[in-house]
Amino acid sequence: MSEPFSYPPFRPRDNEQNPPEPAAVQALKSSLFKCPSCSSNLGQPTEGQVNTYQCANRHCFDIAKEGYVNLLLAQRRRSTKPGDSDEMIRSRQRFLNAGYYQPLADAITQKVQQFGAHQRVLDIGCGEGYYLQQLRTSASDIQLYGIDISKTAVRLAAKRKLNAQLAVDSAFNIPLIDSSINTAISVFSPISAIETARVLTPKGRLIMVGPGAKHLAGLTAHIYENTVPHQGNPFNTTATDSEFNLLETLELEQEITVRLSDIEDLLKMTPYYWYARPEQQQTICALKELTTTVHFVIHIYAPKEAADLSPIADQ
């Protein structure tokens, strides 16, 4: 039986100030990214310059041909290829592109739009960019940022041509400067409350999506004799109390029918694939149709230091 999903422990806030930048680096176009080696701001190349981010201390990070930057230092990786497997990522891409989670995407984009125009929005654990794509389609005036620890996922997100700033890095070491983001979103992705609070503006918002108790019950019925309800994606209580106020909780629940190869993609994009026995995997993938409940819980948070709950744009 799968253990209830919960977010990892949180790390203490880093209060160190960024060092000043010399004039040579200030000639670069300013960006919100910070150097993973020394935490100083990274300058973004302007037209005609080498396609490289550079900081005050001359640390350089090349921009890939797809348009993303890899800021995950080798010494910070816990494996040679961190993040979800390529198979899981591509299965999730196909399944989401088929529209099964469209109601969730609509709820997220509507909530972001309620917060105001001209926002800077960060998708923490952006994966292959499905929700960023939905946000870009809904509003052309927002600045999109996405990070994921998987290089494959970020490369696929960049191929969507989202006009977004994308980086490979960890949610526990967000490569952005302090108070730079209006809205952060996390969909089924572990985050650090402290790091997220650091990059949000004082009036910023966090939209965090986790599974409801009945999520994918139709799928798990083929794997477990006694299905245990999801416990959701709880914050560490101490970290939440010190960093965020919970403003609102929304729930989305509906029944979907998944067909043919999409059933295999659904199985392989979830951790349930690894808990299913080989014969169970074969039985599920051989189904012509699978009817299941999808159940999402959406939590809206504001930083503790927020003075009011007015629209957050144009800060």
C-alpha positions in Angstrom: 0.0 0.0 0.0 1.3 3.4 -0.9 2.3 5.7 1.9 0.2 9.0 2.0 2.0 11.7 0.1 3.4 14.5 2.1 5.8 17.3 1.4 9.5 16.9 2.5 11.0 18.8 5.5 11.6 22.5 5.1 14.9 24.3 5.4 15.6 27.5 7.3 15.3 30.9 5.6 18.5 32.3 4.1 18.8 35.9 5.2 22.1 36.6 3.4 22.1 39.6 1.2 23.2 39.4 -2.5 26.6 40.9 -3.2 26.7 44.1 -5.4 27.2 43.7 -9.1 30.1 45.4 -11.0 29.3 47.7 -13.9 30.4 45.1 -16.5 27.7 42.7 -15.4 25.0 45.4 -15.0 25.3 45.9 -18.8 23.4 42.7 -19.2 19.6 42.7 -19.2 18.3 42.2 -15.7 16.6 38.9 -14.9 14.9 37.4 -11.8 17.2 34.4 -11.8 20.0 34.2 -9.1 23.3 32.4 -9.4 23.2 28.9 -7.8 26.9 29.3 -6.9 27.0 32.6 -5.1 23.3 33.9 -5.0 24.1 37.1 -6.9 21.7 38.2 -9.6 22.1 36.6 -13.1 22.2 39.0 -16.0 20.3 37.9 -19.1 21.9 38.4 -22.5 20.5 41.0 -24.8 20.1 40.6 -28.6 23.5 39.9 -30.2 25.2 38.7 -27.1 26.3 35.2 -26.2 23.3 33.1 -25.1 24.5 32.8 -21.5 23.4 34.0 -18.1 26.2 35.6 -16.1 26.5 36.8 -12.5 28.7 39.5 -10.8 31.3 36.8 -10.0 31.5 35.7 -13.6 29.7 32.4 -13.1 28.1 31.5 -16.5 25.2 29.3 -17.4 24.4 28.5 -21.0 20.9 28.8 -22.4 19.9 25.6 -24.2 18.8 25.7 -27.8 15.2 25.1 -26.6 15.4 28.2 -24.4 15.8 27.0 -20.8 18.7 27.2 -18.4 20.1 24.5 -16.2 20.9 25.9 -12.8 21.0 22.6 -10.9 24.6 22.2 -9.8 26.1 18.7 -9.9 26.9 18.7 -6.2 23.2 19.3 -5.4 21.9 16.3 -7.4 20.9 13.2 -5.4 21.2 11.1 -8.6 22.6 11.4 -12.1 19.1 12.0 -13.4 16.9 13.5 -10.7 13.1 13.9 -11.0 10.5 11.7 -12.6 11.5 9.1 -15.2 11.3 10.0 -18.9 8.5 7.4 -19.3 6.5 9.0 -16.5 7.0 12.5 -17.9 5.9 11.5 -21.4 3.0 9.5 -20.2 1.8 12.5 -18.2 2.3 14.8 -21.2 0.1 12.7 -23.4 -2.6 12.2 -20.7 -2.8 15.9 -19.8 -2.8 16.9 -23.5 -5.8 14.7 -24.0 -7.8 17.1 -21.7 -8.8 14.8 -18.8 -7.7 17.3 -16.2 -9.0 20.4 -18.1 -11.4 21.3 -15.3 -8.5 21.6 -12.9 -6.5 23.7 -15.4 -9.5 26.0 -15.8 -9.9 26.4 -12.1 -6.2 27.3 -11.7 -6.2 29.9 -14.6 -9.5 31.5 -13.3 -8.0 31.8 -9.8 -4.8 33.4 -11.2 -6.9 35.9 -13.2 -8.8 36.9 -10.1 -5.6 38.0 -8.5 -5.1 40.7 -11.2 -3.3 41.5 -14.4 0.4 41.8 -15.3 1.5 39.2 -12.8 4.7 37.2 -12.6 3.6 33.6 -12.1 5.8 30.7 -11.1 5.0 27.0 -11.6 7.0 25.0 -9.0 7.5 21.6 -10.4 6.2 22.6 -13.8 6.9 19.3 -15.4 6.4 19.3 -19.2 4.6 22.6 -19.0 0.9 21.7 -19.4 -0.4 24.2 -16.7 2.0 26.9 -18.0 0.5 26.4 -21.4 -3.0 26.8 -20.0 -2.0 30.0 -18.2 -0.4 31.4 -21.4 -3.5 30.6 -23.4 -5.7 32.3 -20.9 -3.6 35.5 -20.5 -0.9 37.1 -22.7 0.0 39.8 -20.2 1.5 37.6 -17.5 5.2 36.7 -17.1 5.6 33.0 -16.8 8.4 31.2 -14.8 8.7 27.5 -14.4 11.2 25.2 -12.5 11.5 21.5 -12.3 14.3 19.2 -11.2 13.9 17.1 -14.3 15.9 18.3 -17.3 13.7 16.2 -19.6 10.5 17.8 -18.3 11.9 21.4 -18.6 13.1 20.7 -22.1 9.6 19.5 -23.1 8.1 22.5 -21.5 10.4 24.8 -23.4 9.4 23.1 -26.7 5.9 24.4 -26.1 7.2 27.9 -27.0 5.4 29.5 -24.0 7.4 32.8 -23.9 8.3 31.7 -20.4 11.5 31.7 -18.3 12.3 28.1 -17.5 15.0 26.5 -15.4 16.2 23.2 -14.2 16.5 23.4 -10.4 15.0 22.2 -7.1 11.9 23.5 -5.3 14.0 23.6 -2.2 16.5 26.0 -3.7 14.3 28.2 -6.0 16.7 30.0 -8.4 14.9 33.3 -8.2 15.5 36.5 -6.3 13.5 37.5 -3.2 10.0 39.0 -3.5 9.9 38.6 -7.3 6.8 36.4 -7.8 3.1 37.5 -7.5 1.6 34.0 -7.7 3.2 30.6 -7.2 1.4 27.4 -8.2 2.2 23.8 -7.2 0.2 20.9 -8.8 1.0 17.6 -7.1 4.5 18.7 -6.5 6.5 18.9 -3.2 7.6 22.4 -2.2 9.4 24.2 0.5 7.1 26.6 2.3 10.1 28.7 3.3 11.6 29.0 -0.2 8.2 29.7 -1.7 7.5 32.5 0.8 10.9 33.9 0.1 10.2 34.4 -3.6 6.7 35.7 -3.2 5.9 39.4 -2.9 4.4 40.4 0.4 0.9 40.4 -1.2 1.6 37.3 -3.2 -0.4 34.1 -3.4 0.3 30.4 -3.4 -2.1 28.0 -5.2 -1.4 24.5 -4.1 -3.2 21.5 -5.6 -3.2 18.0 -4.1 -5.3 14.9 -4.4 -8.7 14.6 -2.7 -9.7 11.5 -0.8 -11.4 9.9 -3.8 -8.8 10.7 -6.4 -8.3 7.9 -9.0 -10.4 5.5 -6.9 -11.4 3.6 -10.1 -7.7 3.0 -10.9 -6.6 2.0 -7.4 -9.5 -0.5 -7.2 -7.6 -2.6 -9.7 -4.5 -2.5 -7.5 -5.5 -2.7 -3.8 -8.1 -4.9 -2.1 -9.0 -2.1 0.4 -8.5 1.4 -1.0 -7.3 3.9 1.6 -8.4 7.5 0.9 -5.8 10.0 -0.1 -4.5 12.1 2.7 -3.8 15.1 0.4 -0.6 17.1 0.3 -0.3 18.7 3.7 2.3 21.3 4.6 4.5 20.8 7.5 2.3 22.4 10.2 5.1 24.4 11.9 6.4 25.8 8.6 2.9 26.7 7.4 2.1 28.5 10.6 5.3 30.6 10.4 5.1 31.4 6.7 1.5 31.3 5.4 -2.1 32.0 6.1 -4.7 29.7 4.5 -7.2 31.9 2.7 -9.5 29.5 0.9 -10.0 25.8 0.1 -11.7 24.6 -3.1 -12.6 21.0 -4.2 -13.2 19.7 -7.7 -14.7 16.2 -8.1 -16.0 14.5 -11.2 -16.1 11.2 -13.0 -14.1 10.6 -16.1 -13.8 7.8 -18.6 -10.3 7.0 -19.8 -10.0 5.1 -23.0 -7.4 2.8 -24.7 -3.8 3.9 -24.6 -4.7 6.8 -22.3 -5.3 4.2 -19.5 -1.7 3.0 -19.7 -0.5 6.6 -19.6 -2.6 7.3 -16.6 -1.1 4.3 -14.8 2.4 5.1 -15.7 2.2 8.8 -14.8 1.3 8.0 -11.2 3.3 6.2 -8.4 0.7 3.5 -8.5 2.5 1.9 -11.4 5.4 0.9 -9.2 3.1 -0.5 -6.5 1.1 -2.6 -9.0 2.2 -6.2 -9.6 3.1 -7.0 -13.2 -0.1 -9.0 -13.8 -2.1 -6.0 -12.4 -0.3 -3.7 -14.8 -1.1 -5.9 -17.7 -4.8 -6.2 -16.7 -5.2 -2.4 -16.4 -3.4 -1.6 -19.6 -5.6 -4.2 -21.5 -8.8 -2.3 -20.5 -10.7 -0.6 -23.2 -12.3 1.9 -20.8 -11.6 2.9 -17.2 -14.1 5.0 -15.3 -12.7 6.8 -12.2 -13.3 9.7 -10.0 -10.8 12.6 -10.2 -10.8 14.6 -7.0 -8.6 17.7 -6.5 -8.2 19.9 -3.4 -7.0 23.5 -4.1 -5.6 25.5 -1.2 -5.0 29.3 -1.5 -2.3 30.7 0.8 -1.0 34.2 1.5 2.4 35.0 3.2 2.1 35.7 6.9 3.5 39.2 6.4 0.7 40.2 3.9 -0.9 43.4 5.1 -4.2 43.0 3.2 -5.9 40.7 0.7 -6.4 43.1 -2.2 -5.4 42.2 -5.8 -1.7 41.5 -6.1 -0.8 42.8 -9.5 1.3 45.9 -10.2 3.3 45.6 -7.0 
